[in-house]
Amino acid sequence: MTHEANNLSCAGFQALLPELIGRGEDVAAHPHILGCARCRALLADLETIAEAARQLLPVVEPPDDLWEQIESAIRNEDGCSQSK
């Protein structure tokens, strides 16, 4: 990270936060977080909210044959439209 990362204001860091998270960076290791209790607390709150959201909407794996079912439905639909 650059020297500029060390000199970010809270507002600047918080504006950058979605991009950092989106890139999969370790936000907890960011120089601003290391030196700013306020933004560490914000990150902890965001992590708590994200975990709660994951528990509300658990990831459900699709059935193994889902793509086959989709392809079959498309083929059937194409066959119906061609016979008209």
C-alpha positions in Angstrom: 0.0 0.0 0.0 1.2 3.5 -0.7 2.1 6.2 1.7 -1.2 7.9 0.8 -3.0 5.0 2.3 -1.5 5.9 5.7 -2.8 9.5 5.4 -6.4 8.8 4.6 -9.1 10.6 6.5 -11.9 8.5 8.0 -14.2 9.8 5.2 -11.6 9.0 2.6 -11.1 5.5 4.0 -14.8 4.9 4.3 -15.3 5.9 0.7 -12.6 3.5 -0.4 -14.0 0.6 1.8 -16.5 -0.9 -0.7 -13.7 -1.1 -3.3 -11.3 -2.7 -0.9 -13.9 -5.3 0.2 -14.9 -5.9 -3.4 -11.3 -6.7 -4.4 -11.1 -9.1 -1.5 -8.4 -7.3 0.3 -7.6 -7.8 3.9 -9.2 -4.6 5.1 -8.2 -5.3 8.7 -4.5 -5.0 7.7 -5.1 -1.6 5.9 -2.8 1.1 7.4 -5.8 3.4 8.2 -7.6 0.6 10.1 -4.5 -0.2 12.1 -4.3 3.4 13.4 -8.0 4.3 13.7 -10.2 2.9 16.4 -13.3 4.5 14.9 -12.9 2.8 11.5 -11.9 -0.5 13.2 -15.2 -0.3 15.1 -17.0 0.4 11.8 -15.4 -2.6 10.2 -16.3 -4.8 13.1 -19.9 -3.6 12.8 -20.0 -4.3 9.1 -18.5 -7.8 9.6 -21.2 -8.5 12.3 -24.0 -7.3 9.9 -22.5 -9.4 7.0 -22.4 -12.5 9.2 -26.0 -12.0 10.4 -27.1 -11.6 6.8 -25.4 -14.9 5.9 -27.3 -16.7 8.6 -30.6 -15.2 7.5 -30.1 -16.4 3.9 -28.0 -19.5 4.0 -26.4 -20.7 0.8 -28.3 -23.5 -0.8 -26.5 -25.6 -3.3 -28.5 -26.3 -6.5 -29.2 -29.9 -7.4 -26.5 -31.6 -9.4 -28.8 -32.0 -12.4 -30.0 -28.4 -12.5 -28.2 -27.5 -15.8 -29.5 -30.7 -17.4 -33.1 -29.6 -16.4 -32.5 -26.1 -17.8 -31.1 -27.5 -21.1 -34.0 -29.9 -21.4 -36.5 -27.1 -20.8 -34.8 -25.0 -23.5 -34.8 -27.8 -26.0 -38.5 -28.5 -25.3 -39.3 -24.9 -25.7 -37.4 -24.7 -29.0 -39.1 -27.8 -30.2 -42.5 -26.3 -29.4 -41.8 -23.0 -31.2 -40.5 -24.8 -34.3 -43.7 -26.8 -34.7 -45.9 -23.8 -34.8 
